Amino acid sequence: MKISPDERDVLVAEARALAGELPPGEARDTFAEIAATAGAGTGEIPDELDGRVGQMLELSLGSGRARAEHGPEGVRAMTAIWRRTPSGASADRDARDLNTALSVLSGRPVEFVRVTPTGPGTSTVVISAGRQTVRLAADAAGIRLRSIDVGATDGGGE
């Protein structure tokens, strides 16, 4: 994965900070390697490290550290890098698939939207528009399609 010059500083800083917090061992060495390769002249991260870069950025972005330490520009740079990692690419594919599924509701007046908690940190979202009802599952991992009912007449009940 290629790291642009405007992304390098923030990625190097995050990798060094994480490596500095870890005990000696493989994980620490991996993040030190990420910092070294990102800071090198080519800014090329070896493919085998892409997944670890994604994990590191998910932690930094998700915890709020990215914004606190690097501000909005750092968040933008980290998000751009994350989207090129395996986890970021997977999230993009999932979002495209979900948007495709939700297109069944396009141009229809929404009759109701209901959110129901299904457990700690998990919810079901039901969207009904005409005879189409879409059910989504939402949790810390994201939003996933549970079902699409075309021609539903039950008002989207659970």
Protein Blocks (a to p, Z undefined) as FASTA:
>chain_A
ZZdfklmmmmmmmmmmmmmmpccdjklmmmmmmmmmmmmmnlpacfklmmmmmmmmmmmm
mnommmmmnommlmmmmmmmmmmmmklmmmmmmmmmmmmmmmmmgopacfbdcdddfbeh
iacddddehjbccdddddfkbccdfbdcehianlopZZ
